[in-house]
Amino acid sequence: MVFHRTSSSSLCSSHFEHTSSRWLSDEAAHMSARRVSFNVDALKNAACEATQATRCTSFTKIAEGYFNKIYSIGLDTGAEVIARIPHPIAGPPRYVIASEVATMDYLRTVLHLLVPRVLSWSASSDRIGSAYIIMEKVEGSTLKARTQSRPPAHELRSLLVSVFNSESKCLQAAFLQYGSLYYKEDVSPELQKLPLYADHSPIKDGSDRFRVGPSTQRSFWCGERESMELDRGPWRLPEDFLAAAARSETAWINAYARPRVYVDYAHTDDLPAAHIDMLERYIRAVKVPGVAPAHHPLFRPTIWHSDLHMSNIITTSNNDCPVELRGLIDWQHACIMPACLHPQTPAAFTYLGDHITIPDDATLPMLPDGYDSLPPSVRSEVDWELSLATASKAYAIALERHSLRSRIMRVPHREALEALYTAAGECWDQGYLRLRFWLGKLQAGWPVTPVCPIGFSDEELDDISRVYSLKLSYEMERLAVMEELGCGDDGEMPGATQTEVDAARAWCAEAAAKWDEVFYEGPFPIRSGSSGSVATIVGRV
């Protein structure tokens, strides 16, 4: 999750309130969902005890994101540590905090990845009034900050290699089950009796200290789900892992689904029964032998970072030296999943620009035709995009040359399974069109045998493609609105002043009055109760 830098303030309330962003709609609810409360002095004392310091010399909130607030604590020893306080929407600390700490410890001590060392932590609020993690500070800059100087592609080579090798090392640990990682003492006695690894795992270290327990993925805990009796794992079979999110969503729909305002591109039936029908088709599909085969190396349980964007990669901060890896941060909600469902290219190295075409073969991108005739300011932008595109292509080439990861990339239905798993877990809030579209794609590529259980007719498949194209058209219009406003999907405006918020809200009011829902195939994107707005408050972040 992206974090936004904040300025220090002497006002104590600024430690607890969300101060780095504003929202164009449902702002009070967003702020409340990100408000924390804790004893600052008690947190300082915990930091001193963890580092053998006598007193704290500074305490500053330095960043905040959707799930946490981040504080820098200076000590009289000259050291500086980082404290993280979870927001209410992060999930139950007894699972989320406990798993994150164990995951970081495992990655650092067993797989020897560059992950911060945890110095002190608590999953309860007994000590400071909140759960917390205190960890060592990784010296350096985020990759996002480092790339402000726009380093050329060759200076990113060392970083690319380090991140790629870290990912590949994670693939070597083949766990027995799917779920989240915990210390052995933090899971049930029944789970403590099970081994950590599968018999064929080449890595065996840590088997005395760690165990796989319930998943901390948000689809099992957000909103009312936290108090529901759901199957959160761990799971031995990949088909059970894949089906669990859909079963969780089905249980929630049956218990709590109520009319919502979200985009209905073709005025299709949005009753709970329609959602449950799609979820049941998905469950039937993943249960078919061969779709998610147990004991297959491409479906073996592995752990990796699910949100590795530029703000979660710490690099050298000196612009005069190559960009090198110093740390990988924010392992909250990390899960053990089938190897083929982990993101294959980190978000940090995914090219999203407009000026460069990435070739399909093994060659690197080149400058576009007509480059020399472009204005200097545009050439500068194109030069930078070439660096980003080159890094992205270099990562893709490395994937193709890695024996196991290249096989993962070629799993015929990998893209469909990845999309279906995500869509199943957010079917009600986001609508079922994405789930239905990828079910159609899975059915279209289904072999002759065994019989496909999804069951769409040819007419339904044609309609699915037509309706999904309407969804994509609406998404383009929605993104254009977000770009005009400079806000996120949920209307968040990082760092905005009151004047900027007032101007944006006035623009929204005028644009919404002119918006033609029939023409654009959906409502104006920024509105109270919209998907990604109120849904976010209950944890759909």
C-alpha positions as CSV (number, residue, x, y, z in Angstrom):
1,M,0.0,0.0,0.0
2,V,1.3,3.5,-0.9
3,F,2.3,5.7,2.0
4,H,2.1,9.5,2.0
5,R,4.7,11.5,3.7
6,T,3.6,13.9,6.4
7,S,5.0,16.9,8.1
8,S,5.9,17.0,11.8
9,S,3.6,18.8,14.1
10,S,3.7,19.7,17.8
11,L,0.0,19.1,18.0
12,C,-0.5,15.8,19.8
13,S,-3.7,15.1,17.8
14,S,-1.7,15.0,14.6
15,H,-0.1,11.8,15.9
16,F,-3.5,10.0,15.8
17,E,-5.5,11.7,13.0
18,H,-5.0,11.1,9.3
19,T,-3.3,14.4,8.1
20,S,-1.7,13.6,4.8
21,S,-4.8,13.2,2.6
22,R,-8.3,14.6,2.0
23,W,-11.3,12.9,0.4
24,L,-13.8,14.3,-2.1
25,S,-16.7,12.1,-0.7
26,D,-17.4,10.3,2.6
27,E,-14.5,12.1,4.1
28,A,-15.6,11.7,7.8
29,A,-15.9,8.0,7.4
30,H,-12.5,7.7,5.7
31,M,-10.9,9.8,8.5
32,S,-12.5,7.7,11.2
33,A,-11.4,4.5,9.7
34,R,-7.8,5.7,9.8
35,R,-7.8,7.3,13.3
36,V,-5.6,5.6,15.9
37,S,-5.3,6.0,19.7
38,F,-2.3,5.0,21.8
39,N,-0.1,6.2,24.7
40,V,2.8,8.0,23.1
41,D,5.0,7.8,26.2
42,A,4.4,4.1,26.5
43,L,5.4,3.6,22.9
44,K,8.6,5.7,23.6
45,N,9.3,3.5,26.6
46,A,8.9,0.4,24.6
47,A,11.4,1.7,22.0
48,C,13.9,2.5,24.8
49,E,13.6,-0.9,26.3
50,A,14.1,-2.6,22.9
51,T,17.3,-0.7,22.2
52,Q,18.8,-0.2,25.7
53,A,18.4,3.6,25.3
54,T,17.7,5.9,28.2
55,R,15.3,8.3,26.6
56,C,13.7,9.4,23.3
57,T,15.0,12.6,21.7
58,S,12.3,12.9,19.0
59,F,9.0,11.4,18.0
60,T,7.6,12.2,14.6
61,K,4.9,10.8,12.4
62,I,6.6,10.4,9.0
63,A,4.1,8.6,6.9
64,E,0.6,7.1,6.8
65,G,-1.2,4.8,4.4
66,Y,-4.5,2.9,4.2
67,F,-3.6,0.5,7.0
68,N,-0.9,2.0,9.2
69,K,0.7,5.1,10.6
70,I,4.5,5.3,10.7
71,Y,6.5,7.1,13.3
72,S,10.2,7.8,13.6
73,I,11.6,7.6,17.1
74,G,15.0,9.2,17.8
75,L,17.0,7.8,20.8
76,D,19.7,9.3,23.0
77,T,22.1,6.6,21.7
78,G,22.0,8.3,18.3
79,A,19.9,5.5,16.8
80,E,16.6,5.9,15.1
81,V,13.8,3.3,15.0
82,I,10.5,3.0,13.2
83,A,7.2,2.3,14.9
84,R,4.0,1.2,13.1
85,I,0.5,1.5,14.5
86,P,-2.2,-0.3,12.5
87,H,-5.5,1.5,11.5
88,P,-8.8,-0.1,12.6
89,I,-9.3,-1.4,9.0
90,A,-6.0,-3.3,9.0
91,G,-7.7,-6.4,10.5
92,P,-7.5,-8.2,13.8
93,P,-4.0,-7.6,15.3
94,R,-3.9,-11.0,16.8
95,Y,-3.5,-12.3,13.3
96,V,-2.3,-9.4,11.2
97,I,0.4,-8.2,13.5
98,A,1.5,-11.6,14.7
99,S,1.8,-12.9,11.1
100,E,3.6,-9.8,9.8
101,V,6.2,-10.0,12.5
102,A,6.8,-13.8,12.0
103,T,6.9,-13.3,8.2
104,M,9.6,-10.6,8.5
105,D,11.6,-12.7,10.9
106,Y,11.4,-15.8,8.6
107,L,12.4,-13.9,5.5
108,R,15.3,-12.2,7.3
109,T,16.7,-15.2,9.3
110,V,15.8,-18.2,7.1
111,L,15.8,-16.8,3.5
112,H,18.3,-14.1,4.4
113,L,16.4,-11.3,2.5
114,L,17.0,-7.7,3.2
115,V,14.0,-7.2,5.6
116,P,14.0,-4.9,8.7
117,R,14.6,-6.5,12.0
118,V,11.7,-6.3,14.5
119,L,12.9,-5.0,17.8
120,S,9.6,-5.1,19.8
121,W,6.0,-5.8,19.1
122,S,2.6,-6.6,20.6
123,A,-0.6,-7.9,19.0
124,S,-2.6,-6.6,22.0
125,S,-3.3,-3.1,23.2
126,D,-2.3,-3.9,26.8
127,R,1.0,-2.0,26.8
128,I,0.5,1.2,24.8
129,G,-3.3,1.2,24.1
130,S,-2.8,-0.3,20.6
131,A,-1.0,-3.1,18.8
132,Y,2.4,-2.0,17.4
133,I,5.6,-3.0,15.8
134,I,9.0,-1.3,16.4
135,M,11.6,-2.2,13.9
136,E,15.1,-1.0,12.9
137,K,15.2,1.8,10.4
138,V,16.6,0.8,6.9
139,E,19.0,3.5,5.8
140,G,18.3,4.8,2.4
141,S,15.5,6.2,0.2
142,T,12.4,4.6,-1.2
143,L,12.8,3.8,-4.9
144,K,10.0,6.3,-5.5
145,A,12.1,9.1,-4.0
146,R,15.3,7.9,-5.6
147,T,13.7,7.9,-9.1
148,Q,12.9,11.6,-8.8
149,S,16.4,12.1,-10.1
150,R,15.5,9.9,-13.1
151,P,18.5,7.5,-13.1
152,P,19.2,5.8,-16.5
153,A,18.3,2.2,-16.9
154,H,21.8,0.8,-16.4
155,E,21.9,2.3,-12.9
156,L,18.8,0.2,-12.0
157,R,20.5,-3.1,-13.0
158,S,21.8,-4.0,-9.5
159,L,18.4,-3.3,-8.0
160,L,16.6,-5.4,-10.6
161,V,19.0,-8.4,-10.0
162,S,18.6,-8.2,-6.2
163,V,14.8,-8.0,-6.2
164,F,14.6,-10.8,-8.8
165,N,16.9,-13.0,-6.7
166,S,14.9,-12.3,-3.6
167,E,11.7,-13.4,-5.3
168,S,13.4,-16.5,-6.7
169,K,14.7,-17.4,-3.3
170,C,11.2,-17.4,-1.9
171,L,10.2,-20.0,-4.5
172,Q,12.6,-22.4,-3.0
173,A,10.6,-22.7,0.3
174,A,7.8,-25.1,-0.4
175,F,5.4,-25.0,2.5
176,L,3.0,-27.7,3.5
177,Q,-0.1,-25.5,3.5
178,Y,-1.6,-22.2,2.1
179,G,-2.3,-19.4,4.6
180,S,-0.2,-17.0,6.5
181,L,3.0,-17.5,8.4
182,Y,3.2,-17.3,12.3
183,Y,5.4,-18.2,15.1
184,K,4.7,-21.8,16.2
185,E,3.4,-20.7,19.6
186,D,0.8,-18.3,18.0
187,V,-1.2,-21.0,16.2
188,S,-3.5,-23.6,17.6
189,P,-2.1,-26.9,19.1
190,E,-3.5,-28.8,16.1
191,L,-1.5,-26.6,13.7
192,Q,1.6,-26.8,15.8
193,K,1.7,-30.5,15.3
194,L,1.9,-30.2,11.5
195,P,5.2,-29.6,9.8
196,L,6.1,-26.3,8.3
197,Y,7.3,-27.6,4.9
198,A,6.3,-30.1,2.3
199,D,8.6,-33.2,2.2
200,H,10.2,-32.1,-1.1
201,S,11.1,-28.5,0.1
202,P,14.8,-27.9,-0.5
203,I,14.7,-25.4,2.5
204,K,14.2,-26.9,6.0
205,D,15.5,-24.2,8.3
206,G,12.9,-22.5,10.6
207,S,10.8,-25.6,10.9
208,D,11.1,-25.5,14.7
209,R,10.0,-21.9,15.0
210,F,7.3,-21.2,12.4
211,R,4.0,-22.6,11.3
212,V,1.3,-21.9,8.7
213,G,-1.9,-20.5,10.1
214,P,-5.1,-18.7,9.1
215,S,-4.9,-16.3,6.1
216,T,-4.7,-12.6,6.9
217,Q,-5.9,-11.6,3.4
218,R,-8.5,-8.8,3.6
219,S,-11.2,-10.8,1.9
220,F,-11.6,-12.9,5.0
221,W,-11.6,-10.1,7.6
222,C,-13.1,-6.9,6.3
223,G,-16.2,-5.4,7.7
224,E,-18.6,-8.0,9.3
225,R,-16.4,-10.8,8.1
226,E,-14.2,-10.3,11.1
227,S,-16.9,-11.7,13.4
228,M,-18.1,-14.4,11.1
229,E,-17.3,-18.1,11.3
230,L,-15.4,-18.5,8.0
231,D,-12.9,-21.0,6.6
232,R,-9.7,-18.9,6.7
233,G,-7.4,-21.8,6.4
234,P,-4.8,-23.0,6.4
235,W,-5.5,-25.3,3.4
236,R,-3.6,-28.3,2.1
237,L,-5.1,-28.3,-1.4
238,P,-4.9,-25.5,-3.9
239,E,-8.5,-26.0,-5.0
240,D,-9.6,-25.4,-1.4
241,F,-7.4,-22.2,-1.2
242,L,-9.0,-20.9,-4.4
243,A,-12.6,-21.7,-3.3
244,A,-12.3,-20.3,0.2
245,A,-12.5,-16.6,-0.9
246,A,-15.7,-17.4,-2.9
247,R,-17.2,-19.3,0.0
248,S,-16.4,-16.4,2.3
249,E,-18.0,-13.9,-0.1
250,T,-21.1,-16.2,-0.4
251,A,-21.5,-16.4,3.4
252,W,-21.3,-12.6,3.7
253,I,-23.8,-12.0,0.9
254,N,-26.3,-14.4,2.5
255,A,-25.9,-12.7,5.8
256,Y,-25.4,-9.0,5.1
257,A,-25.8,-8.1,1.4
258,R,-28.0,-5.0,1.0
259,P,-28.7,-2.7,-2.0
260,R,-25.6,-0.7,-2.9
261,V,-24.8,2.0,-5.5
262,Y,-22.2,0.5,-7.8
263,V,-21.9,0.5,-11.6
264,D,-24.3,-1.8,-13.4
265,Y,-23.1,-1.5,-17.0
266,A,-25.9,-3.6,-18.6
267,H,-28.6,-3.3,-16.0
268,T,-28.1,-6.9,-15.2
269,D,-29.7,-8.6,-12.2
270,D,-27.8,-7.5,-9.1
271,L,-29.8,-9.5,-6.6
272,P,-27.7,-11.7,-4.2
273,A,-28.7,-14.8,-6.0
274,A,-27.0,-13.6,-9.2
275,H,-23.7,-13.0,-7.4
276,I,-23.9,-16.4,-5.6
277,D,-24.6,-18.1,-9.0
278,M,-21.3,-16.7,-10.4
279,L,-19.4,-17.6,-7.2
280,E,-20.8,-21.2,-7.4
281,R,-19.7,-21.5,-11.0
282,Y,-16.2,-20.4,-10.0
283,I,-16.1,-22.9,-7.1
284,R,-17.2,-25.8,-9.5
285,A,-14.5,-24.8,-12.0
286,V,-11.6,-24.7,-9.5
287,K,-12.7,-28.1,-8.1
288,V,-12.3,-29.9,-11.4
289,P,-9.1,-32.1,-11.4
290,G,-6.3,-30.5,-13.3
291,V,-7.4,-26.9,-12.9
292,A,-5.4,-26.5,-9.7
293,P,-3.5,-29.8,-9.3
294,A,-2.2,-30.7,-5.8
295,H,1.5,-31.4,-5.5
296,H,2.2,-29.7,-8.9
297,P,5.4,-27.6,-8.6
298,L,3.7,-24.6,-10.1
299,F,0.9,-24.7,-7.5
300,R,3.1,-25.3,-4.5
301,P,2.6,-23.1,-1.5
302,T,5.1,-20.2,-1.6
303,I,5.4,-16.8,0.0
304,W,6.1,-13.4,-1.6
305,H,5.3,-9.7,-1.4
306,S,1.9,-9.0,-2.9
307,D,2.4,-5.2,-3.2
308,L,6.0,-4.5,-4.2
309,H,5.6,-0.9,-5.5
310,M,8.3,1.8,-5.5
311,S,7.5,2.9,-1.9
312,N,8.1,-0.5,-0.5
313,I,11.6,-0.9,-1.9
314,I,14.4,0.9,0.0
315,T,17.5,1.8,-2.0
316,T,20.8,3.6,-1.7
317,S,20.0,7.3,-1.4
318,N,23.2,8.8,-3.0
319,N,22.4,9.9,-6.5
320,D,26.1,9.6,-7.4
321,C,26.1,5.8,-7.0
322,P,24.1,3.0,-8.6
323,V,20.7,2.2,-7.3
324,E,21.1,-0.8,-4.9
325,L,18.7,-2.6,-2.7
326,R,18.8,-1.9,1.0
327,G,15.5,-3.3,2.1
328,L,12.0,-4.6,1.3
329,I,9.3,-3.3,3.6
330,D,5.6,-3.6,4.4
331,W,4.9,-7.3,4.6
332,Q,1.5,-6.8,6.1
333,H,-1.1,-9.3,4.8
334,A,1.6,-11.3,3.0
335,C,0.3,-14.8,2.3
336,I,1.4,-18.2,1.3
337,M,-0.3,-18.9,-2.1
338,P,0.1,-21.1,-5.1
339,A,3.4,-20.1,-6.8
340,C,1.7,-19.3,-10.1
341,L,-0.7,-16.8,-8.5
342,H,1.9,-14.5,-7.0
343,P,2.6,-11.3,-9.0
344,Q,5.2,-12.3,-11.6
345,T,6.5,-8.8,-12.2
346,P,6.6,-6.3,-9.2
347,A,4.5,-3.2,-9.6
348,A,7.7,-1.2,-9.2
349,F,9.0,-2.6,-12.5
350,T,5.8,-2.7,-14.5
351,Y,5.9,-0.1,-17.3
352,L,2.7,2.0,-17.6
353,G,3.9,4.8,-19.8
354,D,2.6,6.0,-23.2
355,H,5.7,6.8,-25.2
356,I,7.6,3.5,-25.5
357,T,6.5,0.3,-27.1
358,I,7.9,-2.8,-25.4
359,P,8.8,-5.5,-28.0
360,D,7.4,-9.0,-27.9
361,D,10.7,-10.6,-28.5
362,A,13.8,-10.7,-26.3
363,T,15.1,-7.3,-27.5
364,L,15.1,-4.1,-25.3
365,P,12.8,-1.1,-26.1
366,M,14.0,1.7,-28.3
367,L,13.3,5.4,-28.6
368,P,10.2,6.1,-30.7
369,D,10.3,7.4,-34.3
370,G,10.4,11.1,-34.5
371,Y,12.2,11.4,-31.2
372,D,14.7,14.0,-32.5
373,S,11.9,16.4,-33.5
374,L,10.3,16.4,-30.1
375,P,10.5,19.5,-27.8
376,P,13.3,19.2,-25.2
377,S,10.8,18.8,-22.3
378,V,9.0,15.9,-24.1
379,R,12.4,14.3,-25.0
380,S,13.3,14.3,-21.3
381,E,10.0,12.6,-20.4
382,V,10.5,10.0,-23.2
383,D,14.1,9.4,-22.0
384,W,12.8,8.6,-18.5
385,E,10.0,6.3,-19.8
386,L,12.6,4.5,-21.9
387,S,14.5,3.8,-18.6
388,L,11.4,2.5,-17.0
389,A,10.4,0.4,-20.0
390,T,13.9,-1.1,-20.3
391,A,13.8,-2.1,-16.6
392,S,10.4,-3.7,-17.1
393,K,11.6,-5.6,-20.2
394,A,14.8,-6.7,-18.5
395,Y,12.7,-8.2,-15.7
396,A,10.5,-10.0,-18.2
397,I,13.6,-11.4,-19.9
398,A,15.0,-12.6,-16.6
399,L,11.6,-14.4,-15.9
400,E,11.8,-16.2,-19.3
401,R,15.4,-17.4,-18.6
402,H,14.6,-18.7,-15.1
403,S,13.6,-22.4,-15.4
404,L,10.8,-22.5,-12.8
405,R,9.5,-19.0,-13.2
406,S,9.3,-19.3,-17.0
407,R,7.1,-22.4,-16.5
408,I,4.9,-20.5,-14.1
409,M,4.5,-17.7,-16.7
410,R,3.3,-20.4,-19.2
411,V,0.6,-22.0,-17.1
412,P,-2.3,-21.8,-19.7
413,H,-5.0,-20.5,-17.3
414,R,-2.7,-18.6,-14.8
415,E,-4.0,-15.2,-15.7
416,A,-7.6,-16.3,-15.5
417,L,-7.1,-18.0,-12.1
418,E,-5.4,-15.0,-10.7
419,A,-8.1,-12.6,-11.9
420,L,-10.9,-15.0,-10.7
421,Y,-9.5,-15.4,-7.2
422,T,-9.4,-11.6,-6.8
423,A,-12.8,-11.0,-8.3
424,A,-14.4,-13.7,-6.2
425,G,-13.3,-12.0,-3.0
426,E,-14.8,-8.6,-3.9
427,C,-17.8,-9.8,-5.9
428,W,-20.5,-7.9,-4.1
429,D,-18.7,-4.6,-3.7
430,Q,-17.3,-4.4,-7.2
431,G,-20.1,-6.2,-9.0
432,Y,-19.8,-9.6,-10.6
433,L,-19.0,-8.5,-14.2
434,R,-15.2,-9.1,-13.8
435,L,-15.8,-12.5,-12.2
436,R,-18.2,-13.4,-15.0
437,F,-15.9,-12.2,-17.7
438,W,-13.0,-14.4,-16.5
439,L,-15.3,-17.3,-16.0
440,G,-16.1,-16.9,-19.7
441,K,-12.4,-16.8,-20.6
442,L,-11.7,-19.9,-18.6
443,Q,-14.6,-21.7,-20.3
444,A,-13.5,-20.6,-23.7
445,G,-10.1,-22.2,-23.2
446,W,-11.4,-25.3,-21.6
447,P,-10.2,-28.6,-23.1
448,V,-12.7,-31.2,-24.5
449,T,-12.4,-33.3,-21.4
450,P,-13.4,-33.2,-18.6
451,V,-16.7,-31.5,-19.1
452,C,-16.6,-27.8,-18.3
453,P,-18.9,-27.1,-15.2
454,I,-19.2,-23.3,-15.8
455,G,-22.1,-23.7,-18.1
456,F,-22.4,-20.5,-20.1
457,S,-24.3,-20.9,-23.5
458,D,-22.7,-19.5,-26.7
459,E,-25.2,-16.6,-26.5
460,E,-24.2,-15.8,-22.9
461,L,-20.5,-15.9,-23.8
462,D,-21.2,-13.3,-26.6
463,D,-23.1,-11.1,-24.1
464,I,-20.4,-11.4,-21.5
465,S,-17.8,-10.0,-24.0
466,R,-20.2,-7.2,-25.0
467,V,-21.0,-6.1,-21.5
468,Y,-17.4,-6.3,-20.4
469,S,-16.4,-4.0,-23.2
470,L,-18.9,-1.5,-21.8
471,K,-17.3,-1.8,-18.4
472,L,-13.9,-1.1,-19.9
473,S,-15.3,2.0,-21.7
474,Y,-16.7,3.3,-18.5
475,E,-13.4,2.6,-16.7
476,M,-11.6,4.8,-19.2
477,E,-14.0,7.6,-18.6
478,R,-13.7,7.1,-14.8
479,L,-9.9,7.2,-15.0
480,A,-10.1,10.4,-17.0
481,V,-12.1,12.0,-14.2
482,M,-9.6,10.8,-11.6
483,E,-6.7,12.2,-13.6
484,E,-8.4,15.5,-14.0
485,L,-9.0,15.7,-10.2
486,G,-5.6,14.2,-9.3
487,C,-7.3,11.8,-6.9
488,G,-7.4,8.0,-6.3
489,D,-10.2,5.5,-7.0
490,D,-11.8,6.4,-3.6
491,G,-11.6,10.2,-4.1
492,E,-8.4,10.5,-2.0
493,M,-6.3,13.6,-2.7
494,P,-2.9,13.2,-1.1
495,G,-1.5,16.4,0.4
496,A,-4.4,18.5,-0.8
497,T,-5.1,21.9,0.8
498,Q,-8.6,23.0,1.8
499,T,-8.6,25.3,-1.2
500,E,-7.8,22.5,-3.6
501,V,-10.4,20.2,-2.0
502,D,-13.1,23.0,-2.3
503,A,-12.2,23.5,-6.0
504,A,-12.2,19.8,-6.8
505,R,-15.6,19.4,-5.1
506,A,-17.0,22.3,-7.0
507,W,-15.7,20.8,-10.3
508,C,-17.3,17.5,-9.3
509,A,-20.7,19.1,-8.6
510,E,-20.6,20.8,-12.0
511,A,-19.4,17.7,-13.9
512,A,-21.9,15.4,-12.2
513,A,-24.8,17.7,-13.2
514,K,-23.7,17.3,-16.8
515,W,-22.9,13.6,-16.6
516,D,-25.0,11.4,-18.9
517,E,-25.3,8.0,-17.2
518,V,-26.8,6.4,-20.2
519,F,-24.1,7.7,-22.6
520,Y,-21.2,6.8,-20.2
521,E,-22.8,3.5,-19.1
522,G,-22.6,4.4,-15.5
523,P,-22.9,7.0,-12.8
524,F,-20.5,9.9,-12.1
525,P,-17.4,8.2,-10.4
526,I,-17.1,10.5,-7.4
527,R,-20.2,10.2,-5.2
528,S,-21.1,9.3,-1.7
529,G,-21.4,5.5,-1.2
530,S,-19.6,4.7,-4.5
531,S,-17.6,1.5,-4.9
532,G,-14.2,2.1,-3.5
533,S,-15.6,4.8,-1.1
534,V,-17.9,3.4,1.5
535,A,-16.6,0.0,0.6
536,T,-13.2,1.2,1.5
537,I,-14.3,2.2,5.0
538,V,-15.3,-1.4,5.8
539,G,-11.9,-2.7,4.6
540,R,-12.1,-3.0,0.9
541,V,-8.8,-1.3,0.4
